[in-house]
Amino acid sequence: MARATFEGPILAGDSRFGPLRNVGYTDLVQAADLNLATTTNGTVGYGGASGQFVNANIIPNTNAVVYTPSSSVYPSVAQTIPADSATNIYRGAVMYVPYGSAINDVFIDIGVVPTLASGTLTSATVYVSNNYTAAAGTATYANTAVLTSPAVGRQSLATFTATQLVNQASTSADILVSPTSGTGPNATKMSQVVLTIALVGTTMTTVSAGTFYFTLRYTQLDGSIGTTTTYPYGNFD
């Protein structure tokens, strides 16, 4: 099977001209499956480790870099994920997406409820943000409720705030790929979507079990598409 990569939004439709033009954007998807009991980098289902998140869309799972969000600092600076402690354990996945994308859906599924080798797990929360998010922190895009009794199945997202809705409409510039202007409207910038699993408890040690399935649906937008000067796509005869 052939593979192809390209830069630019995907448009689809069968009527490109006139007032009934029905061309629209195509959804894109990234996913990550994390087994928190699998702690070897570069293995299928690797769920990360102390201070280390996982790269999405790579099989087997490998370590990822979470960058400190900035639209001006080049080269981008790696963020430090807190090491495991008796009260907080963090695991998560990083998805790099085109700058200015619109987030349409986030699916957070638990296949195996997280448990510990020892200690007491008080709660689990998943935060969807443009950076690692500490427990009880504010997520840029979305978050689950605080799960005091996590259960197998699809987890409901908490009611979006007005700020989260605005942020979902256009992902932020978090990573500078190049210090120059580049060739496209978003050539030098990239967004990162970080899904943080925040486990909170007392006298916690190693995570002995826990499987999370993350799916992000988004649309790569381009404000110049449809204009009469750039990428007209049927706006002229």
C-alpha positions in Angstrom: 0.0 0.0 0.0 1.4 3.4 -1.0 1.9 6.1 1.5 1.8 9.9 1.0 2.3 12.9 3.2 1.6 16.5 2.4 1.0 19.9 4.0 -2.4 21.5 3.8 -6.0 20.9 4.7 -8.1 18.2 3.1 -11.2 19.3 1.2 -13.9 17.0 -0.1 -17.1 17.5 -2.0 -18.8 17.0 -5.4 -20.0 20.6 -6.1 -17.1 23.0 -6.2 -18.9 26.0 -7.9 -21.8 28.2 -7.3 -24.1 29.0 -4.4 -24.7 25.3 -3.6 -21.0 24.6 -3.3 -20.7 21.7 -0.8 -17.0 21.4 -0.4 -16.0 20.8 3.2 -13.0 19.9 5.4 -12.2 16.3 6.2 -11.7 15.1 9.8 -8.3 13.9 10.8 -7.6 11.4 13.6 -4.7 10.7 16.0 -4.8 8.0 18.6 -2.8 6.5 21.4 -3.3 3.3 23.4 -1.5 3.2 26.8 -1.1 0.2 29.0 0.3 1.7 32.2 1.7 -1.7 33.3 3.9 -1.8 30.2 7.0 0.2 31.1 9.5 -0.6 28.4 10.0 2.2 25.9 9.5 1.0 22.3 7.1 -1.8 23.0 3.5 -2.2 22.0 1.2 -0.5 24.5 4.0 1.2 26.3 2.3 3.5 28.8 5.1 5.8 29.7 7.1 6.0 32.8 8.0 8.4 35.6 8.6 11.8 34.0 7.9 10.4 30.5 4.9 10.7 28.2 4.2 8.6 25.0 4.2 9.7 21.3 0.8 9.1 19.6 0.5 7.2 16.3 3.7 5.2 16.7 3.6 1.5 16.9 5.3 0.4 19.1 4.8 3.3 21.5 7.9 5.4 22.2 8.9 8.3 24.4 7.7 11.7 23.4 8.8 15.3 24.0 6.4 17.7 25.7 7.5 21.2 24.8 6.9 24.3 26.8 4.3 26.1 24.7 5.7 29.2 23.0 5.0 31.1 19.8 8.3 33.0 20.0 11.1 30.8 21.5 13.2 28.8 19.0 14.3 26.2 19.4 11.4 25.0 21.5 12.3 24.0 25.1 11.4 20.5 26.4 9.0 20.5 29.4 9.8 18.5 32.5 7.1 16.1 33.6 7.1 15.6 37.4 8.5 12.3 38.6 6.2 9.9 40.4 5.6 10.7 44.0 3.6 9.2 46.9 0.7 11.5 46.1 0.8 12.2 42.3 1.6 9.9 39.4 1.4 11.3 35.8 1.2 9.4 32.6 0.0 10.7 29.2 0.3 11.0 25.4 1.4 13.8 23.1 -0.2 14.5 19.7 1.4 17.1 17.4 -1.2 18.7 15.1 -1.1 21.5 12.6 -1.3 25.0 14.1 -4.8 26.5 14.1 -6.6 23.2 13.9 -10.2 22.8 15.2 -10.7 20.1 17.8 -13.9 18.3 17.1 -14.0 15.4 19.5 -11.8 13.8 22.2 -12.6 10.2 23.2 -11.2 8.9 26.4 -11.8 5.2 27.1 -10.6 3.1 30.0 -10.1 -0.6 29.2 -8.6 -1.6 32.5 -9.1 0.4 35.6 -5.8 1.8 37.0 -4.6 0.2 40.1 -1.4 0.5 42.2 1.2 -2.0 43.5 0.6 -0.4 46.9 -0.9 2.6 48.4 -4.4 4.2 47.9 -5.6 5.7 44.6 -8.0 8.5 45.5 -8.9 9.7 42.0 -8.0 9.8 38.3 -8.5 12.7 35.9 -7.6 13.1 32.3 -6.7 16.6 31.1 -6.6 17.6 27.4 -4.3 20.6 27.0 -1.4 22.2 25.1 0.9 21.2 27.9 1.3 18.7 30.7 -1.4 19.5 33.3 -1.0 19.1 37.1 -3.8 17.5 39.1 -6.6 20.0 39.8 -5.1 22.2 37.0 -6.9 24.0 34.2 -7.0 22.2 30.9 -6.8 24.3 27.7 -9.2 22.1 25.7 -11.1 19.6 27.8 -11.0 17.3 30.8 -13.0 14.5 32.4 -14.6 14.9 35.7 -12.5 13.8 38.8 -13.0 10.1 38.7 -13.1 8.9 42.3 -14.2 5.4 41.2 -12.8 5.0 37.6 -14.8 2.4 35.6 -14.3 0.6 32.3 -15.8 2.4 29.3 -16.0 5.7 27.6 -15.4 8.6 30.0 -17.6 11.7 29.8 -16.0 15.1 29.4 -16.8 17.8 31.9 -18.9 20.7 30.6 -16.7 22.9 28.5 -15.9 26.4 29.7 -16.3 29.4 27.4 -12.5 29.6 27.2 -12.2 25.9 26.3 -14.7 26.3 23.5 -12.7 29.3 22.0 -9.5 27.3 22.3 -11.0 24.3 20.6 -11.8 26.4 17.6 -8.1 27.0 16.8 -5.2 25.2 18.5 -2.4 27.4 19.8 1.1 27.9 18.5 3.1 25.8 20.9 6.2 24.6 18.9 8.3 26.6 16.5 9.6 24.3 13.7 11.7 26.9 12.0 12.9 30.4 12.9 12.2 31.6 9.4 9.0 32.6 7.7 8.7 29.3 5.7 6.6 28.8 2.6 3.1 28.2 3.9 0.7 30.2 6.2 1.5 27.9 9.2 4.9 26.5 8.0 6.9 27.5 11.1 4.4 26.7 13.8 2.9 23.5 15.3 0.4 22.7 18.0 0.7 20.0 20.6 -2.3 18.3 22.3 -1.2 16.7 25.6 -3.5 14.2 27.3 -2.4 13.9 30.9 -3.6 11.1 33.2 -3.3 12.5 36.7 -3.5 9.8 39.4 -3.9 11.2 42.9 -3.6 9.2 46.2 -1.6 8.4 49.3 1.6 6.4 49.8 1.4 5.4 46.1 4.1 3.4 44.4 4.2 1.6 41.0 1.1 1.5 38.7 0.4 -2.2 38.4 -2.5 -2.0 35.9 -4.5 0.5 33.8 -5.3 0.8 30.1 -6.3 4.0 28.4 -7.4 4.6 24.8 -7.2 8.1 23.5 -8.6 9.4 20.2 -8.5 13.0 18.9 -10.6 14.1 16.0 -9.6 17.5 14.5 -9.8 19.5 11.3 -6.8 21.3 9.8 -8.1 24.7 8.9 -6.7 27.3 6.5 -8.3 30.8 6.5 -7.0 31.5 2.9 -9.0 28.6 1.4 -12.0 29.9 -0.5 -10.6 33.4 -1.2 -10.3 34.7 -4.7 -6.6 35.3 -4.4 -5.3 32.1 -2.8 -6.5 28.5 -3.1 -9.7 29.6 -4.9 -11.2 26.1 -5.2 -14.0 27.0 -7.4 -14.6 30.6 -6.4 -14.1 31.8 -10.0 -15.4 30.6 -13.4 
